[in-house]
Each structure stands twice: as structure tokens, then as C-alpha cells.
Amino acid sequence: MQYIDNIPVWGTHEDNTLEQAKVCARSADRFALMADGHLGYGVPIGGVIAAQDRISPTAVGFDIACGNKAVRLDMPGTELRANIHRIMDDIWNTLSFGVGRKNNEENAHPLFERDGHAGWNTEAAAPLKRKAEAQLGTIGSGNHYVDLFTDEQDRVWVGVHFGSRGLGHGIATWFLKAAEAKDCMMVDPVWLDVSSDLGAQYITAMQLGGAYAYAGRDWVCDRVARLLGAPVVEQVHNHHNFAWQEEHDGKLLWVCRKGATPAFPGQRGFVGGTMGEVSVILEGVKPETVDDVTREAQRAAMFSTVHGAGRVMARKQAAGVFDRKTGVCKREGLVKPQMMQSWLREANVVLRGGGLDESPHCYKRLPEVIAEQGSTVRVLHTFTPVGVAMAGANEFDPSKN
């Protein structure tokens, strides 16, 4: 960790990311930047931004409650590898990947019952209820996925990454418009007073998005477990685009993590790498087990850590620019199909869907990123990918994150 203009920063970042962090820190009570950080809309991905009586829809972002869940199944890796092509076909044909998709299966949930959540009474969320019900358990596009792994004991894990789908995007859009936010990268984040009507409504609607995202990831993990015919015996589940009221240094703060995983002492988190590399379960270290330097770093991070490997290449830079109507290439991308295919072949990963903008070439290496966080976290399990399912290469992702 180093301090840049009094901002605690982990890892190495591009100048525009650091400049955006400085802009954010001007209006926040506290700010920190994780090692997987990169430029985002209004607040860097990997940013942790907090204030005492204010909350920032900009900092939570458009994909409210995006997060990860990993479940361990009672299944050996040998069985997974022996049937991986059939299993990946079943996952691809059963689950819904892409923008605006509906779940192919009926998915009733108590969240949609009368008085199922106070968030449905907000002006932002009320018109989205039927859409949200149809989309529950769909995965979306971009870097959202369903992965199958084995750990160091050759046990099978399922890992998923997605958020609150169109519900969260619609809620965020409504509140950012109501707060007259500017649709630019380098702008001050929008803040809402939590005691105001708009601020209170946002918290309630955001928490609805959180409950919805948890329900969606629960459903997908359970559905994959049923496809594999193996019970779930362990789980780890976290949001990494969300805001919580937490106590730090004796003050109650609204802490907004935008692409950052909560890592309080003893708290576990699933952090995904790229489609062709390791992922991990990590844990916030306990203060009595580390030195004063590490304890200070934990405090400065507001007990947060990375949420992934961190991009080093923009999507259009990687995949190129194509005319959406004609399909004609306007600008060639830096990542070629044979590059991604070669990486996956060497890693022995079976892929369904996935585009060049999600190739491992577009990201930092996860072990190096985690090492930048120092001793604030420790790795409990290391996952080797066996199968990866993501939305196809031609999906357009309207999400701002």
C-alpha cells in the first residue's frame, strides 16, 4: 500500500484511474483504491468510498449488488472432467445468458409476494417488478459467468458472477436521473443525504436489488448442482457493488464498494480470475495474527479487497469495433481468436460462449493482484477452471460497469 495525495492505494494504476480517485476523494469522508482498480463511470472500479450521512448511487453503480457466489459440491473432480462437455452443454442449454433474457423455467420466489420487500414501493422499482420476476436466475452478459472448478483437493466448486440484472440497472438509472447526475467519466460522484426522502428511497431500492441478486445467484448455483446431481455442502456469497452502513474508527459510515469485496476479519470471499486461470476463496485476516502495518492497511482499506483480476484492456480495444447492423469491422482488435483459443487449450478449459473482450489477455494476473493487497487477506482455496459459460461474443452490454 502507498498513499497518493492522502489516498490509500494498492497496486499500480493508470494515470486516469488515479485522477478519478482524487476527484472522488474530494467529496468523500474516506476513499481507498484496490489493486484491481481501473477507470469507471464517476468512481473507479475497485474504489471504496464512504461518507457519514450520505450515500452515492454513482459509487454503487448501475449493476447494483453485482457479486460472486461459490458453492462446493459433493462430487469428485474426476467425475466432472470425465463428463465436462455434456455438463457444459446442459448448463448452456438450461441457463439464460445475455442481455434482456428471461429465465426459461418458472422461478417463484417470496421476494415477489405481496409485501415481499419494501423496495417495491419505491417509484424507481415499482414498474420493474414483472420484468425482474421474469429475469430472476438469468446471468447477463459482459464478464458475468457460470464456472466449474476443482480445488487443491480435487473437489468440485461452482462459481457464479452477476448482479441484479435489469432491476438494478433501472433503479440506478432512475436515481441518477433524479439526482441530475452527469453521464461522464470524470465527474464528481452524486451524493444523497440519507435523511432525505430521495436518499431513504435509494437505500430501500438498493437493498431490494441486493436481495434480488442474492436470490438469483442462489437459484443458479442450486440449478447447476441439480444438473450435476450433486448436493451443495459449502457456500461463500458476497456483493461487490453495494453500500453498507459500517463502523470505522468509531464513526458510522455508509461505505460504497464499487468492484471491491468486503474482507472483515474472518470474512470469506470468492474472487474470480479470468476464464483460463485460477480463482480463489480468500479471507480477511484476524488482527491478532498480523503486525501493526497490516492492521493499518486493513483499516485504510475499510476492510475491503479486490473483486477480480482487473482489466488492462478495454473491450473495444480487445475485440475491435464492428458495425452493429452490417457486422463490418471498423477497427481490428488486439486479441485474435487463435490467441484466446490457444490459452484455453493450454489451460484445458471447455468454453461455452465468451468473446475476445473476455480473453485472459484483457486482464491482470489474479495472484499478482492479490499479492498487492499484502497480508490483509489470505487465500484459503485455489480453484482451477474446468468449464466456463458466458454470454456470446455478439452481445451488447448496456451496463455502465
N, C-alpha and C positions, 0 to 999 in steps of 0.2 A: 504493500500500500504506500502511496505517496499523496501528499497534499498539493493540489494545484489551485492557487487562489483560494485557499482555505477549504477546498472541496476534497474530501477523501476519494481517491481514485485507485482502482485496481486494474492492472494490465496496461496495455498500450493502445491508444486510440487515435483516430484521425483528428486533424485539427477542427473540422466542422462539428464533430461529436463533442469535443471539449468545449468549443464555443457555445454550443447549445446547452451544455451542462451549466456553464457560467450564467447564461440568460435565465435558466430555471432557478438557480440558486439565489438570484437577486430577490425573488418574491417569496421564497420558501423560508421556513424556520430552519430546516435542515435538508441537506441533499447529499447523496452518495452515488457513485457510478461503479457498477460491477465490471468484471474483466471481459464479459461477452458483449459489452455495450457497442451500439452503433447508432447512427442518426435515425430519429423517429419524428413523427408529427408532433411538434411542440415540446416534447420531452424525449430524451434519448431512450431507446430500448436498453434495458439494463439500469435504468435510473430508479432511484428510491428517493422520493420527495415527500416531505412532511410539513405539516403546519398544525398549530394548536386548535384553532376554531374554524378551520377552512378545509375544504376538500376539493380536489382538482379532477374534473372529468377528463381533461387533457391527459393527465398523468395515468389514469386508469386505462384510457384509450378506447378505441372502437370495439375491440374484441374483449368485452367485459368478461372477466373470470376465465380467460384462456388459462389452461393449466394442464398438468400431467397426472395420469394415474398409471400405476404399475401393479399388477397382481401376479402372485406366484401360484402356479397350478400344481396339482398333484400328478405330475407327468414327467417322465424322463426325457432328456434331450435326444436320446437315440430314437425314440418313437416319433418325435417331432421331425427330425431330419429325414427319417425314412418315408414320411408322408407329406413333405413340405409343399410339393407342387399341388397336390389335391387340396391340402388345407388352405393354401393361398387362393386357389380358385374359389373355394367355398366362402372365404372371407370377402373376396372381391364381388362375388355374385349375391351375397346376402346383405352386406352393409352398403350404405349410400355415401359415396364420395363426390365432392364437387359443390359448386355454388348453387344455392336455391333448391337443393334436393329435399325430397320428403322421404321419411322412413318407409320402407317397403312393407313393414309389419306394424300392426296396431300396437301402440305403446302407451297404455293408460298409466297415469301417474297421479298421486294425490295432490301434486302441485297445481293441477288444473281443476280440482274440485272447487265447489263454492267455498269461498274464504280460504282457499288453499295457500295463498300468500298475499300479504298486504300490498305488495308491489303491483299487483294487477289493478289496483285502484288508482294508480298514478296516471296522469294524462299521457305520459310517454309510452307506457307499457300496455294500457288497456286495449288499443286497437291491434296489438301484435299477438294476442293470446292464441287465436286459432292457427296462425302461421307457426308460432312456437310449438304448439302441440304436434303439428304435422312434422316438424323438423327434429323433434327430440330423438337423440340417438344417431343423428347424421354427423359426418365428420368434417365436411367442408373441404376447402382447397388450400393452396399455399403450402406451408410447411406442416400442415396437420396430417396425422398419420395413425395407423394401427401397425404396431411392430410385434414380432415374435422373437424372443431372445432365449439364450441359455446363460446361466451364471457360472461362477467358478466351480460349482459342484454339479454342473450339467443338469440343473433344474430348469424347467420352462417358466418363463415370465411373459406376460402380455403387457405391452406399454402403449398408451394412447395419449395423443396431444390434440386438443381442440378446446373451444370455449363455448360461448352462449349463442353462437350462430346468428341468425338474422335478428333474434330478440335483442341481443346485446348491441349489435350494430345500430338497430333502430333506436334503442334507448339512448345510446351515446350521441347519435345524430341529433335527436330531439333536444337534449340538454345543451349541447354545444351551440346549437342554433339559438336556443332561449337565452343563453349567456352571451350571445353575439361574439362568439369566438371567430378568429380569423383562420381561414383554411390555408395555412402556410407552415413551413417547417420551422423557421427561425422567428417565432413569436413568443411572447410571454404566455405561459400556461394560464388557462382560465381557472379562477378560484371561486367557489361558492361558500358563503357563510353557512355553517352547519345549522345555525339557529334560524335561518331564513326559510320561507316556505319552499323555495326552489332547492335549497341545499338539503332540506329534510326529505323532499320528494326524491332527489337524486340518490341519497343513501338507501332509501327503501327500494327504489327501482334497481339500483346496482346490486343490492343483496338478493333481489329476485333473480337477476342474471347469474349470481353466484350459485344459488340453489339449483337453477336450471342446468348450469354447466356440470355441476356435480352429478345430477341425475342422468344427464346424457352420457358422461364418461362411465358411470356405474353400469348403465344399460349396455353399452358397447363391450365393456370388459366381461360382463356376465354372458352376453350373447356369444362372444368368441370362446369363452370357456365351455359353453354348451356345444358349440360346433366341434370342439376338440374332445368333448366327452370327458372333461377333467374338472374336478371341483377346485374352487379358489380356496387357498389355505393361508394367504397373507396378502396385505394390500398397503400401498402408500399413495396418498392422494393430496395434491396441492393446487391452489390457484397461483398464477404468477403475473396476472394482470388484475389487480384488485386493490382495495383500500380497507384497512383495518384500524380501529382505534386501539392504540397500544401505549403503554407507559415506557418512556425512555428518559433516563436521568431525572426521574421524579416528575416528569411532565406527561400529561395525557396528550398524545398527538394523533392526528389522522395521517397514517403512513400509507402512501400510494406506491405500490411496486409495479413498475411497467417493464415486464420481462425480467423479473427478479424473484427468486424463490425464498420464502421465509425460512430461516435457519436458526431458530432459537435453540438453546442447549437441549440436546436430546431429540430435537425435531428432525424427522427424516423427510427427504425429498427425492423424487425421481427426476433426473436431469438427462435429457436425451442428447445424443451426439448426432452425426449425420447418418444417412441411410446405409453407409458402408463401414461404419466404425462403432466403437464401443459407446455404451451409455452407462449410467451409474445410478445407484442409490447412495446418497450421501446423508450426513447428519451434522447438525450444529454441535460443536464441541462443548463440553461442560467446563465452566470457568475454573473449577478446582483442578482441572487436568492440564492447564496451559499456563504460559507465562504472562506477565503484565502487558507485553507488546501485543500478544494475540487477543487478550481481553479488550484492550483499547481498540483494536481493529474490529472486533465484533460490535462493540458499542458504536463505532463510527459508521459501520455498515447498517446500523439499526437491525442487527441480526438478520441479514439478508445475504444471499449468494447468487450465483449465476443460474440461468434457467435453460441454457443450451450452449452450443459451441460458439455462436456469434458469427454473423455474416461478415465476409470480407469482399463480397462481390454482389452488386445489385442484380436484381432479377433480369432486367433487360440487358444489362452488360453480359450476363452469363449466357442467356438463351438467344439473344438477338431481338430485333424488333420486326414484327410481321404485321402486314395489313390484315385487320381482323375480318374484313369482308372477302378479300381475294386470296389471302394466305401468302402473298408475295413477300419475300424477305427484303426489308428496307435496310437493315443493318445486321451484319453477321455477328453472332455471339462468340464469346471467348471459349466456351465449353462445347466440345464436339460430342456427338453421340458415342463415338468409339472410346472417348476418354472416360465417360461415365460407365459404359458397359465394361471396360477393362477393369476399372476399380471394383465394381460389383462382382465380376468374375473372380478376381483375386481374393475378395472377401468371402466368396461363396454365399452370396445373398440372393435370394429369389425375390424379385421386384414385381409388383403389380401397380400399374400407373406410374406416376412420378415423371417430372420433367427435368430438363437440363438446368433449370434455375434452382433445383434442389440437389444437384450433384454435390458430392463431398468437396469438390474443388471450390465451391462457393463459400465455404466455412473455415473457421479456425479449427485447430485440433482440440477436442474437448479436454484431454488430460493436461494439456498446456494451460488452457483457460482455468481449469480448477486449481492447478498449481499456483496461479497468480493470486488466488484468494488466500494463499498461505495456510496457516494452521487453524483458520476459523471453522473449517469443516473437515470431516474425514470421510473417506469413501468406504462404505460397508459392503457393497456388491458391485462387480463389474460385469456388464452384460455384453455378450457377443450377438450381433444380429444374425438371424437365420432367414426371416421373411419380413418384407416391408410392403405395405399397401398405402398409397397416397392417391390423391386426385390426379387425373391425367394431365398431360403436358399442355393441352389447349384450353384449360380452364382459366377464365378471367376472374381474378380475386379483387373485389371492390374494397376490401378491408384496408384501412389506413395503417395497419400494423404489420 
